[in-house]
């Protein structure tokens, strides 16, 4: 079976993160669309922790400021084009990883 070599970009942030008054995940999705990235998925986590502490807060069963993952799979060249702009938005408030993947 042949696999197609692509790259996975994963961005870890918190749901309530903002940049210049806008939610970071919405800004990142706009950048991805503008960069003609094939598609993206935003995943909501239940809980987590990292450099900025715990990523959930419970109020009567409702979690606030949960962790978010934005996942993209595309060609490395396309991802590298939008990466500097995304890094500027995320700064030290999240984690960006890049992984080689095989598409079946």
N, CA, C and O atoms as a printed pandas DataFrame, in Angstrom:
     atom_number atom_name residue_name chain_id  residue_number  x_coord  y_coord  z_coord
0              1         N          UNK        A               1    0.846   -1.176    0.000
1              2        CA          UNK        A               1    0.000    0.000    0.000
2              3         C          UNK        A               1    0.894    1.242    0.000
3              4         O          UNK        A               1    1.837    1.347    0.784
4              5         N          UNK        A               2    0.581    2.163   -0.880
5              6        CA          UNK        A               2    1.339    3.407   -0.962
6              7         C          UNK        A               2    0.731    4.450   -0.034
7              8         O          UNK        A               2   -0.487    4.529    0.129
8              9         N          UNK        A               3    1.599    5.242    0.565
9             10        CA          UNK        A               3    1.119    6.349    1.386
10            11         C          UNK        A               3    1.632    7.652    0.801
11            12         O          UNK        A               3    2.704    7.702    0.197
12            13         N          UNK        A               4    0.857    8.695    0.988
13            14        CA          UNK        A               4    1.221   10.026    0.538
14            15         C          UNK        A               4    1.835   10.766    1.725
15            16         O          UNK        A               4    1.226   10.833    2.792
16            17         N          UNK        A               5    3.020   11.313    1.552
17            18        CA          UNK        A               5    3.679   12.032    2.637
18            19         C          UNK        A               5    3.134   13.450    2.747
19            20         O          UNK        A               5    3.193   14.233    1.800
20            21         N          UNK        A               6    2.609   13.757    3.916
21            22        CA          UNK        A               6    2.075   15.084    4.206
22            23         C          UNK        A               6    2.616   15.501    5.576
23            24         O          UNK        A               6    3.406   14.784    6.190
24            25         N          UNK        A               7    2.175   16.674    6.042
25            26        CA          UNK        A               7    2.619   17.185    7.338
26            27         C          UNK        A               7    1.412   17.570    8.171
27            28         O          UNK        A               7    0.424   18.099    7.662
28            29         N          UNK        A               8    1.512   17.294    9.460
29            30        CA          UNK        A               8    0.456   17.638   10.408
30            31         C          UNK        A               8    0.947   18.792   11.285
31            32         O          UNK        A               8    1.993   18.701   11.928
32            33         N          UNK        A               9    0.184   19.857   11.297
33            34        CA          UNK        A               9    0.449   21.014   12.150
34            35         C          UNK        A               9   -0.577   20.967   13.274
35            36         O          UNK        A               9   -1.780   20.936   13.015
36            37         N          UNK        A              10   -0.113   20.961   14.517
37            38        CA          UNK        A              10   -1.010   20.936   15.674
38            39         C          UNK        A              10   -0.695   22.142   16.547
39            40         O          UNK        A              10    0.455   22.370   16.922
40            41         N          UNK        A              11   -1.727   22.906   16.864
41            42        CA          UNK        A              11   -1.588   24.111   17.673
42            43         C          UNK        A              11   -2.395   23.904   18.947
43            44         O          UNK        A              11   -3.593   23.630   18.889
44            45         N          UNK        A              12   -1.743   24.033   20.093
45            46        CA          UNK        A              12   -2.410   23.861   21.387
46            47         C          UNK        A              12   -2.545   25.224   22.059
47            48         O          UNK        A              12   -1.554   25.912   22.301
48            49         N          UNK        A              13   -3.782   25.599   22.354
49            50        CA          UNK        A              13   -4.059   26.876   23.005
50            51         C          UNK        A              13   -5.188   26.658   24.013
51            52         O          UNK        A              13   -5.649   25.532   24.202
52            53         N          UNK        A              14   -5.627   27.734   24.655
53            54        CA          UNK        A              14   -6.810   27.673   25.515
54            55         C          UNK        A              14   -7.978   28.344   24.796
55            56         O          UNK        A              14   -7.792   29.263   23.998
56            57         N          UNK        A              15   -9.162   27.873   25.092
57            58        CA          UNK        A              15  -10.366   28.331   24.398
58            59         C          UNK        A              15  -10.563   29.850   24.469
59            60         O          UNK        A              15  -10.987   30.460   23.488
60            61         N          UNK        A              16  -10.266   30.454   25.595
61            62        CA          UNK        A              16  -10.521   31.879   25.779
62            63         C          UNK        A              16   -9.346   32.772   25.395
63            64         O          UNK        A              16   -9.401   33.981   25.624
64            65         N          UNK        A              17   -8.288   32.214   24.819
65            66        CA          UNK        A              17   -7.139   33.023   24.396
66            67         C          UNK        A              17   -7.582   34.050   23.355
67            68         O          UNK        A              17   -8.348   33.745   22.441
68            69         N          UNK        A              18   -7.080   35.274   23.519
69            70        CA          UNK        A              18   -7.402   36.337   22.566
70            71         C          UNK        A              18   -6.131   37.014   22.076
71            72         O          UNK        A              18   -5.084   36.962   22.722
72            73         N          UNK        A              19   -6.252   37.649   20.917
73            74        CA          UNK        A              19   -5.179   38.444   20.326
74            75         C          UNK        A              19   -5.851   39.664   19.701
75            76         O          UNK        A              19   -6.661   39.534   18.783
76            77         N          UNK        A              20   -5.513   40.833   20.201
77            78        CA          UNK        A              20   -6.118   42.086   19.733
78            79         C          UNK        A              20   -7.644   42.029   19.773
79            80         O          UNK        A              20   -8.322   42.480   18.850
80            81         N          UNK        A              21   -8.169   41.465   20.863
81            82        CA          UNK        A              21   -9.614   41.448   21.080
82            83         C          UNK        A              21  -10.388   40.345   20.380
83            84         O          UNK        A              21  -11.609   40.276   20.521
84            85         N          UNK        A              22   -9.716   39.478   19.630
85            86        CA          UNK        A              22  -10.404   38.392   18.923
86            87         C          UNK        A              22   -9.920   37.046   19.464
87            88         O          UNK        A              22   -8.787   36.922   19.929
88            89         N          UNK        A              23  -10.787   36.054   19.397
89            90        CA          UNK        A              23  -10.407   34.708   19.829
90            91         C          UNK        A              23   -9.319   34.165   18.914
91            92         O          UNK        A              23   -9.417   34.245   17.689
92            93         N          UNK        A              24   -8.279   33.609   19.535
93            94        CA          UNK        A              24   -7.118   33.115   18.781
94            95         C          UNK        A              24   -7.514   32.028   17.796
95            96         O          UNK        A              24   -7.029   32.029   16.664
96            97         N          UNK        A              25   -8.380   31.099   18.189
97            98        CA          UNK        A              25   -8.711   30.011   17.261
98            99         C          UNK        A              25   -9.414   30.537   16.010
99           100         O          UNK        A              25   -9.222   29.981   14.929
100          101         N          UNK        A              26  -10.213   31.579   16.125
101          102        CA          UNK        A              26  -10.848   32.159   14.937
102          103         C          UNK        A              26   -9.828   32.864   14.044
103          104         O          UNK        A              26   -9.915   32.783   12.819
104          105         N          UNK        A              27   -8.872   33.546   14.645
105          106        CA          UNK        A              27   -7.814   34.207   13.868
106          107         C          UNK        A              27   -6.998   33.163   13.117
107          108         O          UNK        A              27   -6.703   33.325   11.932
108          109         N          UNK        A              28   -6.634   32.087   13.820
109          110        CA          UNK        A              28   -5.834   31.024   13.187
110          111         C          UNK        A              28   -6.610   30.395   12.028
111          112         O          UNK        A              28   -6.034   30.151   10.968
112          113         N          UNK        A              29   -7.896   30.131   12.208
113          114        CA          UNK        A              29   -8.687   29.559   11.110
114          115         C          UNK        A              29   -8.728   30.503    9.905
115          116         O          UNK        A              29   -8.667   30.049    8.762
116          117         N          UNK        A              30   -8.831   31.802   10.152
117          118        CA          UNK        A              30   -8.804   32.770    9.047
118          119         C          UNK        A              30   -7.466   32.739    8.311
119          120         O          UNK        A              30   -7.429   32.804    7.083
120          121         N          UNK        A              31   -6.372   32.640    9.060
121          122        CA          UNK        A              31   -5.039   32.558    8.450
122          123         C          UNK        A              31   -4.924   31.293    7.599
123          124         O          UNK        A              31   -4.392   31.332    6.490
124          125         N          UNK        A              32   -5.419   30.186    8.118
125          126        CA          UNK        A              32   -5.358   28.916    7.388
126          127         C          UNK        A              32   -6.160   28.978    6.093
127          128         O          UNK        A              32   -5.700   28.507    5.053
128          129         N          UNK        A              33   -7.356   29.557    6.154
129          130        CA          UNK        A              33   -8.178   29.697    4.941
130          131         C          UNK        A              33   -7.491   30.590    3.922
131          132         O          UNK        A              33   -7.441   30.269    2.734
132          133         N          UNK        A              34   -6.958   31.718    4.396
133          134        CA          UNK        A              34   -6.263   32.655    3.513
134          135         C          UNK        A              34   -5.040   31.996    2.862
135          136         O          UNK        A              34   -4.696   32.297    1.719
136          137         N          UNK        A              35   -4.393   31.097    3.604
137          138        CA          UNK        A              35   -3.222   30.391    3.097
138          139         C          UNK        A              35   -3.556   29.182    2.249
139          140         O          UNK        A              35   -2.667   28.428    1.855
140          141         N          UNK        A              36   -4.859   28.990    1.962
141          142        CA          UNK        A              36   -5.338   27.889    1.122
142          143         C          UNK        A              36   -4.965   26.507    1.672
143          144         O          UNK        A              36   -4.688   25.573    0.919
144          145         N          UNK        A              37   -4.967   26.406    3.003
145          146        CA          UNK        A              37   -4.753   25.115    3.648
146          147         C          UNK        A              37   -5.999   24.268    3.400
147          148         O          UNK        A              37   -7.123   24.764    3.479
148          149         N          UNK        A              38   -5.791   22.990    3.100
149          150        CA          UNK        A              38   -6.888   22.100    2.692
150          151         C          UNK        A              38   -8.031   22.025    3.689
151          152         O          UNK        A              38   -9.193   21.957    3.289
152          153         N          UNK        A              39   -7.726   22.037    4.965
153          154        CA          UNK        A              39   -8.773   21.956    5.973
154          155         C          UNK        A              39   -8.162   21.981    7.357
155          156         O          UNK        A              39   -6.959   21.776    7.515
156          157         N          UNK        A              40   -8.985   22.230    8.354
157          158        CA          UNK        A              40   -8.530   22.267    9.743
158          159         C          UNK        A              40   -9.646   21.776   10.642
159          160         O          UNK        A              40  -10.826   21.925   10.327
160          161         N          UNK        A              41   -9.265   21.198   11.750
161          162        CA          UNK        A              41  -10.222   20.764   12.756
162          163         C          UNK        A              41   -9.827   21.382   14.084
163          164         O          UNK        A              41   -8.655   21.376   14.459
164          165         N          UNK        A              42  -10.814   21.917   14.793
165          166        CA          UNK        A              42  -10.590   22.450   16.139
166          167         C          UNK        A              42  -11.195   21.454   17.116
167          168         O          UNK        A              42  -12.393   21.174   17.077
168          169         N          UNK        A              43  -10.351   20.926   17.992
169          170        CA          UNK        A              43  -10.768   19.950   18.989
170          171         C          UNK        A              43  -10.820   20.627   20.356
171          172         O          UNK        A              43   -9.914   21.381   20.713
172          173         N          UNK        A              44  -11.868   20.363   21.112
173          174        CA          UNK        A              44  -11.980   20.863   22.474
174          175         C          UNK        A              44  -11.577   19.762   23.438
175          176         O          UNK        A              44  -12.106   18.652   23.383
176          177         N          UNK        A              45  -10.640   20.073   24.322
177          178        CA          UNK        A              45  -10.220   19.125   25.342
178          179         C          UNK        A              45  -11.052   19.286   26.605
179          180         O          UNK        A              45  -11.664   20.330   26.832
180          181         N          UNK        A              46  -11.067   18.248   27.416
181          182        CA          UNK        A              46  -11.824   18.270   28.659
182          183         C          UNK        A              46  -11.034   18.966   29.753
183          184         O          UNK        A              46  -11.592   19.728   30.542
184          185         N          UNK        A              47   -9.730   18.702   29.801
185          186        CA          UNK        A              47   -8.873   19.305   30.817
186          187         C          UNK        A              47   -7.429   19.180   30.366
187          188         O          UNK        A              47   -7.111   18.390   29.477
188          189         N          UNK        A              48   -6.562   19.961   30.982
189          190        CA          UNK        A              48   -5.149   19.887   30.681
190          191         C          UNK        A              48   -4.367   20.835   31.567
191          192         O          UNK        A              48   -4.940   21.573   32.368
192          193         N          UNK        A              49   -3.053   20.808   31.415
193          194        CA          UNK        A              49   -2.206   21.749   32.129
194          195         C          UNK        A              49   -0.930   21.954   31.330
195          196         O          UNK        A              49   -0.580   21.137   30.478
196          197         N          UNK        A              50   -0.243   23.045   31.610
197          198        CA          UNK        A              50    0.999   23.361   30.921
198          199         C          UNK        A              50    1.671   24.536   31.605
199          200         O          UNK        A              50    1.456   24.778   32.793
200          201         N          UNK        A              51    2.486   25.267   30.852
201          202        CA          UNK        A              51    3.221   26.401   31.411
202          203         C          UNK        A              51    2.318   27.438   32.062
203          204         O          UNK        A              51    2.702   28.068   33.047
204          205         N          UNK        A              52    1.121   27.618   31.517
205          206        CA          UNK        A              52    0.203   28.632   32.044
206          207         C          UNK        A              52   -0.779   28.061   33.055
207          208         O          UNK        A              52   -1.773   28.709   33.382
208          209         N          UNK        A              53   -0.520   26.874   33.550
209          210        CA          UNK        A              53   -1.364   26.292   34.581
210          211         C          UNK        A              53   -2.424   25.376   34.026
211          212         O          UNK        A              53   -2.326   24.872   32.908
212          213         N          UNK        A              54   -3.444   25.173   34.841
213          214        CA          UNK        A              54   -4.540   24.262   34.519
214          215         C          UNK        A              54   -5.439   24.857   33.442
215          216         O          UNK        A              54   -5.640   26.071   33.398
216          217         N          UNK        A              55   -5.980   24.005   32.575
217          218        CA          UNK        A              55   -6.788   24.470   31.447
218          219         C          UNK        A              55   -8.261   24.128   31.566
219          220         O          UNK        A              55   -8.931   23.932   30.552
220          221         N          UNK        A              56   -8.768   24.055   32.759
221          222        CA          UNK        A              56  -10.216   23.912   32.876
222          223         C          UNK        A              56  -10.677   24.518   34.189
223          224         O          UNK        A              56   -9.905   24.654   35.138
224          225         N          UNK        A              57  -11.910   24.867   34.220
225          226        CA          UNK        A              57  -12.526   25.456   35.395
226          227         C          UNK        A              57  -13.978   25.028   35.377
227          228         O          UNK        A              57  -14.676   25.247   34.387
228          229         N          UNK        A              58  -14.440   24.424   36.450
229          230        CA          UNK        A              58  -15.795   23.878   36.466
230          231         C          UNK        A              58  -16.747   24.783   37.246
231          232         O          UNK        A              58  -16.472   25.160   38.385
232          233         N          UNK        A              59  -17.864   25.125   36.617
233          234        CA          UNK        A              59  -18.945   25.840   37.275
234          235         C          UNK        A              59  -20.208   25.028   37.059
235          236         O          UNK        A              59  -20.754   25.005   35.956
236          237         N          UNK        A              60  -20.674   24.366   38.101
237          238        CA          UNK        A              60  -21.881   23.542   38.017
238          239         C          UNK        A              60  -21.882   22.642   36.778
239          240         O          UNK        A              60  -22.864   22.592   36.037
240          241         N          UNK        A              61  -20.773   21.937   36.565
241          242        CA          UNK        A              61  -20.676   20.984   35.472
242          243         C          UNK        A              61  -20.291   21.569   34.127
243          244         O          UNK        A              61  -20.152   20.826   33.155
244          245         N          UNK        A              62  -20.115   22.890   34.042
245          246        CA          UNK        A              62  -19.733   23.518   32.780
246          247         C          UNK        A              62  -18.247   23.871   32.846
247          248         O          UNK        A              62  -17.815   24.565   33.766
248          249         N          UNK        A              63  -17.469   23.398   31.880
249          250        CA          UNK        A              63  -16.044   23.712   31.843
250          251         C          UNK        A              63  -15.810   25.000   31.071
251          252         O          UNK        A              63  -16.374   25.208   29.996
252          253         N          UNK        A              64  -14.978   25.854   31.630
253          254        CA          UNK        A              64  -14.653   27.132   31.012
254          255         C          UNK        A              64  -13.150   27.163   30.724
255          256         O          UNK        A              64  -12.352   26.638   31.500
256          257         N          UNK        A              65  -12.778   27.772   29.623
257          258        CA          UNK        A              65  -11.377   27.912   29.201
258          259         C          UNK        A              65  -10.670   26.569   29.061
259          260         O          UNK        A              65   -9.570   26.367   29.574
260          261         N          UNK        A              66  -11.324   25.668   28.360
261          262        CA          UNK        A              66  -10.779   24.341   28.113
262          263         C          UNK        A              66   -9.653   24.414   27.091
263          264         O          UNK        A              66   -9.556   25.384   26.340
264          265         N          UNK        A              67   -8.811   23.401   27.060
265          266        CA          UNK        A              67   -7.771   23.371   26.043
266          267         C          UNK        A              67   -8.370   23.164   24.653
267          268         O          UNK        A              67   -9.367   22.459   24.500
268          269         N          UNK        A              68   -7.755   23.785   23.640
269          270        CA          UNK        A              68   -8.154   23.597   22.247
270          271         C          UNK        A              68   -6.955   23.107   21.453
271          272         O          UNK        A              68   -5.822   23.520   21.703
272          273         N          UNK        A              69   -7.207   22.236   20.506
273          274        CA          UNK        A              69   -6.200   21.815   19.546
274          275         C          UNK        A              69   -6.729   22.152   18.163
275          276         O          UNK        A              69   -7.873   21.844   17.830
276          277         N          UNK        A              70   -5.892   22.781   17.368
277          278        CA          UNK        A              70   -6.221   23.045   15.969
278          279         C          UNK        A              70   -5.290   22.150   15.161
279          280         O          UNK        A              70   -4.068   22.246   15.275
280          281         N          UNK        A              71   -5.873   21.285   14.351
281          282        CA          UNK        A              71   -5.086   20.309   13.604
282          283         C          UNK        A              71   -5.271   20.513   12.105
283          284         O          UNK        A              71   -6.387   20.685   11.616
284          285         N          UNK        A              72   -4.155   20.490   11.395
285          286        CA          UNK        A              72   -4.117   20.698    9.946
286          287         C          UNK        A              72   -3.242   19.609    9.339
287          288         O          UNK        A              72   -2.219   19.242    9.918
288          289         N          UNK        A              73   -3.629   19.093    8.186
289          290        CA          UNK        A              73   -2.761   18.193    7.438
290          291         C          UNK        A              73   -2.694   18.717    6.014
291          292         O          UNK        A              73   -3.713   18.860    5.338
292          293         N          UNK        A              74   -1.461   19.004    5.565
293          294        CA          UNK        A              74   -1.280   19.557    4.227
294          295         C          UNK        A              74    0.186   19.403    3.826
295          296         O          UNK        A              74    0.970   18.767    4.530
296          297         N          UNK        A              75    0.542   19.992    2.690
297          298        CA          UNK        A              75    1.920   19.958    2.210
298          299         C          UNK        A              75    2.786   20.899    3.047
299          300         O          UNK        A              75    2.334   21.956    3.487
300          301         N          UNK        A              76    4.035   20.493    3.257
301          302        CA          UNK        A              76    4.950   21.271    4.089
302          303         C          UNK        A              76    5.118   22.693    3.578
303          304         O          UNK        A              76    5.135   23.632    4.374
304          305         N          UNK        A              77    5.240   22.868    2.291
305          306        CA          UNK        A              77    5.438   24.194    1.705
306          307         C          UNK        A              77    4.290   25.134    2.051
307          308         O          UNK        A              77    4.524   26.297    2.379
308          309         N          UNK        A              78    3.060   24.649    1.983
309          310        CA          UNK        A              78    1.898   25.486    2.313
310          311         C          UNK        A              78    1.875   25.833    3.798
311          312         O          UNK        A              78    1.560   26.963    4.172
312          313         N          UNK        A              79    2.208   24.863    4.638
313          314        CA          UNK        A              79    2.230   25.109    6.085
314          315         C          UNK        A              79    3.325   26.101    6.449
315          316         O          UNK        A              79    3.105   27.013    7.245
316          317         N          UNK        A              80    4.500   25.922    5.868
317          318        CA          UNK        A              80    5.616   26.830    6.179
318          319         C          UNK        A              80    5.315   28.276    5.791
319          320         O          UNK        A              80    5.851   29.206    6.393
320          321         N          UNK        A              81    4.466   28.464    4.795
321          322        CA          UNK        A              81    4.102   29.812    4.350
322          323         C          UNK        A              81    3.311   30.568    5.414
323          324         O          UNK        A              81    3.517   31.767    5.604
324          325         N          UNK        A              82    2.413   29.878    6.106
325          326        CA          UNK        A              82    1.550   30.546    7.095
326          327         C          UNK        A              82    2.097   30.447    8.517
327          328         O          UNK        A              82    1.584   31.112    9.417
328          329         N          UNK        A              83    3.116   29.641    8.734
329          330        CA          UNK        A              83    3.644   29.398   10.079
330          331         C          UNK        A              83    4.140   30.655   10.799
331          332         O          UNK        A              83    3.838   30.810   11.982
332          333         N          UNK        A              84    4.884   31.561   10.153
333          334        CA          UNK        A              84    5.334   32.762   10.868
334          335         C          UNK        A              84    4.184   33.613   11.402
335          336         O          UNK        A              84    4.261   34.136   12.513
336          337         N          UNK        A              85    3.124   33.751   10.617
337          338        CA          UNK        A              85    1.976   34.540   11.059
338          339         C          UNK        A              85    1.267   33.871   12.239
339          340         O          UNK        A              85    0.827   34.547   13.170
340          341         N          UNK        A              86    1.159   32.550   12.196
341          342        CA          UNK        A              86    0.534   31.821   13.298
342          343         C          UNK        A              86    1.399   31.920   14.550
343          344         O          UNK        A              86    0.877   32.120   15.647
344          345         N          UNK        A              87    2.704   31.784   14.399
345          346        CA          UNK        A              87    3.619   31.881   15.547
346          347         C          UNK        A              87    3.504   33.256   16.208
347          348         O          UNK        A              87    3.570   33.359   17.433
348          349         N          UNK        A              88    3.335   34.294   15.422
349          350        CA          UNK        A              88    3.176   35.644   15.971
350          351         C          UNK        A              88    1.908   35.740   16.822
351          352         O          UNK        A              88    1.915   36.372   17.878
352          353         N          UNK        A              89    0.831   35.120   16.367
353          354        CA          UNK        A              89   -0.441   35.151   17.091
354          355         C          UNK        A              89   -0.355   34.312   18.371
355          356         O          UNK        A              89   -0.816   34.748   19.426
356          357         N          UNK        A              90    0.219   33.134   18.287
357          358        CA          UNK        A              90    0.292   32.214   19.425
358          359         C          UNK        A              90    1.324   32.690   20.445
359          360         O          UNK        A              90    1.077   32.635   21.649
360          361         N          UNK        A              91    2.471   33.155   19.969
361          362        CA          UNK        A              91    3.531   33.603   20.875
362          363         C          UNK        A              91    3.907   32.520   21.866
363          364         O          UNK        A              91    4.088   31.362   21.490
364          365         N          UNK        A              92    4.023   32.893   23.128
365          366        CA          UNK        A              92    4.365   31.953   24.187
366          367         C          UNK        A              92    3.121   31.411   24.885
367          368         O          UNK        A              92    3.227   30.738   25.910
368          369         N          UNK        A              93    1.947   31.700   24.338
369          370        CA          UNK        A              93    0.697   31.286   24.969
370          371         C          UNK        A              93    0.181   29.943   24.480
371          372         O          UNK        A              93   -0.950   29.569   24.788
372          373         N          UNK        A              94    0.972   29.230   23.741
373          374        CA          UNK        A              94    0.529   27.933   23.251
374          375         C          UNK        A              94    1.718   27.131   22.781
375          376         O          UNK        A              94    2.869   27.503   23.005
376          377         N          UNK        A              95    1.428   26.039   22.133
377          378        CA          UNK        A              95    2.467   25.154   21.629
378          379         C          UNK        A              95    2.113   24.777   20.195
379          380         O          UNK        A              95    0.978   24.399   19.902
380          381         N          UNK        A              96    3.095   24.883   19.308
381          382        CA          UNK        A              96    2.904   24.538   17.900
382          383         C          UNK        A              96    3.844   23.382   17.581
383          384         O          UNK        A              96    5.049   23.473   17.816
384          385         N          UNK        A              97    3.295   22.299   17.045
385          386        CA          UNK        A              97    4.126   21.171   16.652
386          387         C          UNK        A              97    3.875   20.838   15.184
387          388         O          UNK        A              97    2.801   21.102   14.642
388          389         N          UNK        A              98    4.886   20.256   14.562
389          390        CA          UNK        A              98    4.828   19.891   13.153
390          391         C          UNK        A              98    5.356   18.467   13.034
391          392         O          UNK        A              98    6.452   18.164   13.507
392          393         N          UNK        A              99    4.574   17.593   12.400
393          394        CA          UNK        A              99    4.915   16.169   12.307
394          395         C          UNK        A              99    4.717   15.672   10.889
395          396         O          UNK        A              99    3.744   16.037   10.228
396          397         N          UNK        A             100    5.630   14.847   10.422
397          398        CA          UNK        A             100    5.456   14.192    9.137
398          399         C          UNK        A             100    4.453   13.051    9.323
399          400         O          UNK        A             100    4.554   12.278   10.275
400          401         N          UNK        A             101    3.477   12.951    8.402
401          402        CA          UNK        A             101    2.475   11.893    8.483
402          403         C          UNK        A             101    2.324   11.221    7.123
403          404         O          UNK        A             101    2.639   11.810    6.089
404          405         N          UNK        A             102    1.850   10.007    7.136
405          406        CA          UNK        A             102    1.551    9.281    5.906
406          407         C          UNK        A             102    0.047    9.179    5.741
407          408         O          UNK        A             102   -0.650    8.727    6.650
408          409         N          UNK        A             103   -0.455    9.595    4.596
409          410        CA          UNK        A             103   -1.881    9.519    4.308
410          411         C          UNK        A             103   -2.147    8.238    3.539
411          412         O          UNK        A             103   -1.501    7.981    2.523
412          413         N          UNK        A             104   -3.076    7.443    4.003
413          414        CA          UNK        A             104   -3.389    6.147    3.380
414          415         C          UNK        A             104   -4.515    6.328    2.384
415          416         O          UNK        A             104   -4.936    5.364    1.746
